[in-house]
Amino acid sequence: MAKPGAFMNALIPTQHWLFGPLRDNAKIYGQTILAAAIVNMLALVSSFFIMTVYDRVLPNQAIESLVVLTIGVLIAHLFDFILKSLRGYFIDIAGQRLDATVGATIFDNLMNMKLEARRGSTGAVAGLVKEFENLRDFFSSATLVAVVDLPFIFLFIAVIAMVGGPIALVPLTGVLMAIGAGVIIQP
């Protein structure tokens, strides 16, 4: 015999509508962050390759070194391509899972909502669903990749400072100006 209230307990969600599915996909998002970190480290390879060729290989006419360095850079670019593809694949998979779970939860809640519990007009409810859709799109789009890549800007500026000294102030100023413009433009 079923316990009293068992049916109602089955209707109560066991986890948060957004954070629960995000937690369920934490492994995929972790793999995405790892792939982004490696891709950003590999982005430095071309710069160091060119610097080494101009500073060491050409003055010494070391053709053998040039061949070996070129092969290494080509391998790094191949890994870069593979990791970028995997990163996109991971975000697509996580986005599809998040879309299915969150979409179903929102739809179920809307369908089970009593009319007297609904606030505002039908248009307000549609606007709320649209806002949920925008949030869901954020976690399954290139915007997430940009947010993950954002901290590496400061790594690149630090590398520029180590190699070029005060020349790093130019990109740092540009980043600060872009952040300032974004803050001013956003309401």
N, C-alpha and C positions, 0 to 999 in steps of 0.2 A: 504494500500500500504506500502511496506517495505521501510525503510529509506535507503538512499544510504550508502553503506559500511557496512550494517548490517551483510551481509554474511561474510565479512572479519573479523568483530569484533567477530563473533561466532567462528572463527578459532583461535583467540588469546587466549592462556591459561589465566585463571583468577588467578592462583596461581602458585608459584614456583613448579617445577617438583618434588623436594624432600621435601622441608620444608613444603609445603602445605599438603601432605599426612601425614607427621609426626605430624603436628599441628592437623589434623583431628583425629589422633590416640592418642593424648596427654592424654586423660583420661585412655586409656589402659596402656600406659607407666607409668602414675602416679600410677595406681593400681599395676603395676609390681614393682615399687620402694617401695611402701608401703609394699607389700608382702616381698620383700627382706629385708627391715628394720626389720620387725617382725621376719623373719626367722633367721636373724643374732643375734637378741636379744635372741631368743630361743636357739641359739647355746651355749650360756653361761650357760644354765640350767644344763647340765650334769656336767660341771666343778664345779659349786657351790654345786651340789648334792654330788659329791664325796668328796669335801672338807668338807662339813657339816657332812657327814657320818663318816669320819675319825676323825674329830676334836671334834664332839659333841655326835654323836649317839653311836659309838662303846665304847668310854671310859665310858659312863654312862649306857651302855647296855639298851638303850631306844628302844626296839623293836617296840613299838607302833609308835614312831616317824619315824622309818625306814619305816614302812608300809605306813604311810601317805605321806612321802617324795617320796617313790617309785611310789605311785599312781599319785602324782603330776607330777613327771618326765615322766611317761608313757603318761599322758594327754598332756604334753608339746611336746613330740615326735610325738604324733598323730597330733596335730595342725601343727607341723613342716612339717610333710609329706603332709598334706592337702595344706598348703600354698606353698610348693615347687611345688606341682602338679598344683595349680592354677597359680603360676608364670609362669610355662612352658606353660600352656594353654593360658594365656594372651599374651605371646610373640609369640606363634604360630598364634593366631588370628591377632595380629598386623602385623606380618610378611606376612601373607596371604593377608591382605588388602593392605599393602605397596607394595607387589609384584605385585598384580593386577593393582594397580593405576600407579605405577612408570613404570612397564613393558609396559603397554599400552601407556603411555605418550612417552616413549623412542621410541617405535615401530612407533607410529604415526609421531613423529618428523623425524625419519629416512625415512619413506615412503613419507612424504611430502617435504623432502629436495630436492632442485634442485641440479642437478649434478655439476653445476659450483660452488655451494656454499660449496660443500664437500671438505675438506682439506685432502690431503694425499691419500694413496691407500686404497683399500677395506680392506686390512689387518689392516690398522690403524683404520678404522671405527670399525672393529670387535674387535680390542683391546680396543677401547673406550667403546664399549658395555660391554665387559668383566669387565672393571673397574667399570662401573655402577652396574653390577651384584654383584661384590664384596662388594660395598657400601650397596647395598640392603640386601645382606646376613648378613652384620654386624648388621643391625637393626632388624634382625629376627632370631638371633642365640644365642647360649650359650655365645658368646663373649660379648654380651650386658649384660648378667647376671653377667659375671665376672667384667665388668666395673662398674656395679651398686654395686656389693659386695666389690669392692676395697677400698672405704673409711672406711669400717668397720674394716679393718686391724688395723688402728690406734686406733679405739675404743678398740679392743681386747688387743692391746699393753698397752693402758692406764689402762685397768682392771688388766692386769698382773702386772703393776707397782704399782697399789694400793694394790694388795694382796701380791706380792712378792718383791717389791722394785726394786733393781738394776738388778734383773734377767731379767727384761723387756728389758735390753740392748741387750740380745742375739737375740730375734726375730726382734728387731728394726734394728740391724746390718745386719741380714739376708735380711730383706726387702730392706734396702738401697743398699746392694750388688746386689740383684736381679734387682733393678731399674737401678743401674749403669751398670750392664752387658747388660741389654736391650738397654740402650742408646748407649753403645759402639758398640753393634752388629748391630743395625739398621743403615742403611745408612742415 
